[in-house]
Amino acid sequence: AQTVTQSQPEMSVQEAETVTLSCTYDTSENNYYLFWYKQPPSRQMILVIRQEAYKQQNATENRFSVNFQKAAKSFSLKISDSQLGDTAMYFCAFMKWQGGSEKLVFGKGTKLTVNP
Amino acid sequence: KAGVTQTPRYLIKTRGQQVTLSCSPISGHRSVSWYQQTPGQGLQFLFEYFSETQRNKGNFPGRFSGRQFSNSRSEMNVSTLELGDSALYLCASSSDRGPNTEAFFGQGTRLTVV
């Protein structure tokens, strides 16, 4: 079974600064996908960024980028130029895909607070 | 384009009762997944439906069941409610199966069992 670990329950950062959220996972699969989701107080989960395990290039979406280390099974999220609207719970998630599994396995989350 | 709609938003039930939660996916989406979110266990996968068929199921007791209708709307049912069933239940829809299609989440139904 796959597990996802987020070792930082809470983090805070000053507006405009950069913050990195950590995530490690455990799997014996070779083909899988990794995700970071954001859950603001409105409770709606929003996809931030996605990484395919077979791609060595780290995914980037505007101010959000990942550092994917497949051998170390590490998938950290870097948020640059933090904004007040980035305040939310952030969840790292794993999905194996072999033509049949649609299940996301989530970590316990990191609560990020951006301070003005 | 309307997002994923979950109803009701809040629900209070008594132990032993049953409850039905509803999820209307984004128009055209055929895949619907359900997750339970609690402070202790975090987010856990319940089940996934695609074209009215359950494709995947998580490790939950048989009291948890679901179905999907021909219009892709989905319901989940919990019978004989227990205090531990208190949680936020999230529904996600996607246009197709697989990780290359983005899953869009609803705002959830907050179930409180007393």
Interface residues (C-beta under 8 A of the other chain):
Chain A: Y33 F35 S42 R43 Q44 M45 I46 L47 R50 E52 F91 A93 M95 W97 G100 S101 E102 K103 L104 V105 F106 G107 K108 G109
Chain B: G3 S31 S33 Y35 G42 L43 Q44 F45 E48 F50 R55 N56 G58 L88 L90 A92 R97 G98 P99 E102 A103 F105 G106 Q107 G108
